[in-house]
Amino acid sequence: MRSAFPSPEEFLRLRNEYRVTSADLHLQSLVFYGVASSAFQSPYCDDLKRGEHRRYRRLFFAHDRYRFHTRLVERDSTPYLLDRGTLSFHGDALRDFNFVELPGEDFGSEKNWYFKHDDRAENPFWELRLNPINGCAQLKHRTGAQGEFRGCAFCHRMYDAPRIGESRRTVSLQEVFRQIEAAHGVNAFRRVEKVLLVTGNAKDAARLLELAEEAHGKWLSPRGFTGTFSVVTSQIEEEPDIDRLARIDNRIFDFTLECFSRRRLILGAGKGKSIDRVRDILRKARNRFTNIRVNYLVGLDSMDVLRSGFGELRAAGLVDDVIATTMTPFSQEMTRLRTSECDSVEFILKARMAFREMGLWTRRAGVEKTIFEFDRMESHQQRDLLLPAPSHSGF
C-alpha cells in the first residue's frame, strides 16, 4: 500500500477542517510520509547481507526542542525534501517551521542505557532508559511457516532478511551504572525525573522483577533518585508479580498494548496475548497502581477497532493515558501491516480526535512519533511528577 501525500490544497483543507496549526500538520506529515534527502544517494540502510532486501534509514530532527524521527524515502514518495539543511514542502522552503536535523544512530535496544532527551531539552537527564539485556540482535521480519514475527513487527530495527552481524549484549546493572557515572557523574541521578526499564528480553517475569528491584533499590535510590520508576512490558501479568512491581513504585503501570487486532501476527506468540487476557492484566493492575498507561501504534487497527477497543477499556476504568505514536514502516514488509484505512495523515488526525473524545491524553513529552500536539500537551511540570508518591500499604 502506498500513501498518497497531500497537495498544498489538501494540506489547507486538513488544517482548516481539523483546526490544527500548519506546524503541527507538517510535523505529523513528516512522521507519516517521511522525507527525501539530497545528502544520501539512497534512502536505504546498507546493513543487510543481500542488496535486494532494503530497510529505510532513519532521520532525526528537533522541533520546538523535542526530538523526533522519521524515515528517509524516495523523492516521489513524499512532499518533503531536505536539501543542505533547508526543509521544503512541494518545493517551497518551510522557513517558519522549526526544524533542526540532528545527528542520530539506530539506538534503543542496541544500547544498554541512554537518556531520552538530547542537549536541546530543558533537562538532558529527564528520562533514563535502562536496557541491561540487549536481546534484539538478528531479529527478522518474517519467521516461520505462518509468517509470524519474532519481536515487534513495527520496530525500526526489524528487517526482511539477515543483517550484517551484530553483537548481542547482556550487561550487569553494576556496569550500566558505572558507565553512566563515568559519562555524567553521580549527581546526574538527582536530576532524573523518570526511569523506564525497557527490556522485553528477560527470561521471565521473575528475572525482570529482579532487575527492577536491583535497579531501584541498589543503584537508583542510594544515588538520590526520587522520580517515577516504571517497567514497560507485557511479561508481568500474574497477581503476585504485579504486587511485587507495585511495591517498587505504584505510580505508573506501563503496558505494551500496541494494537487490538492481529496481535499474534504483529507482536508474536509471547507478547501477542488475547485482548481478554490484556483486560485481565489491566484489572489486576487497576487495584494496585495510580495510573495505567498503554503504548499504542496508530495505523495497525481500523478506526472502528481503535474506538471500540479504547472505548471498552475506558468504560471499565482500565486505562488512564496512552502513548500513541504513528506506525512508521521502515520496510515494504512493514508498510503492508498498516490498515488499509491508514493511507494518509488524515487517519492520524482522526485518531487524535477519537482519543480526545474519550478523554485520553499523553503524559510524556519527547516521544519521537507522538500524534499529540505539543502546544496542547501537559507542561513539563505536569507530567509524571504530579502523580502521588508511592504508597506501600495494602500489599
KAPE-V337544 format. One line per field, one symbol per residue. ss: DSSP state (A for helix, B for strand, O for the rest). psi: psi as a letter, one per 30 degrees, with the letter a starting at -180 (. if undefined). A space follows every 10 residues. Layout:
BEGIN
ss=???
psi=???
END
This chain:
BEGIN
ss=OOOOOOOAAA AAAAAAAOOO OAAAAAAAAA AAAOBBBOOO OOOBOOOBOO OOOOOBOBBB BBBOOBBBBB BBOOAAAOOB BBBOOBBBBO OBBOOOOOOB BBOOOOOOOO OOBBBOOOOO OOOOOOBBBB OOBOOOOOOO OOBOOOOBOO OOOOOOOOOO OOBOOOOOOB OOAAAAAAAA AAAAOOOAAA AOOBBBBOOO OOOOAAAAAA AAAAAAAAAA AAAOOOOBBB BOBOOOOOAA AAAAAAAAOO OBBBBBBBOO OOAAAAAAAA AOOOAAAAAA AAAAAAOOOO BBBBBBBBOO OOAAAAAAAA AAAAAOOOOO BBBBBBOOOO OAAAAOOOOO OOOOAAAAAA AAAAAAAOOO OOOOOOOOOB OOOAAAOOOA AAOAAAOOOO OOOOO
psi=kkkjlkleee eeeeeeeghl leeeeeeeee eefaklkffk ekgllhglfk ffkkkklkkk lkjhfkklla lkllegflfk kjjhfkkljh fkkiffkjkj kkklliacff lfllkelagf lejfgekkkk ifjjggkhll ekklffglkj akffkfgllf lklkkkkkkj kleeeefeee eeeflffeff fkfkkjjfkg gleaeeeeee eeeeeeeeee efggkgakkl jjlgejflee eeeeeffejg ekjjkieele lheeeeflee fhlleeeeee eeeeeeffke kkkkkkjkfe lleeeeeeee eeeeefhgke lkjklkjjkg leeeeffklf figlfeeeee eeeeeefggk lkfjlgkfhk flkffflkle fgbfffkllk kglg.
END
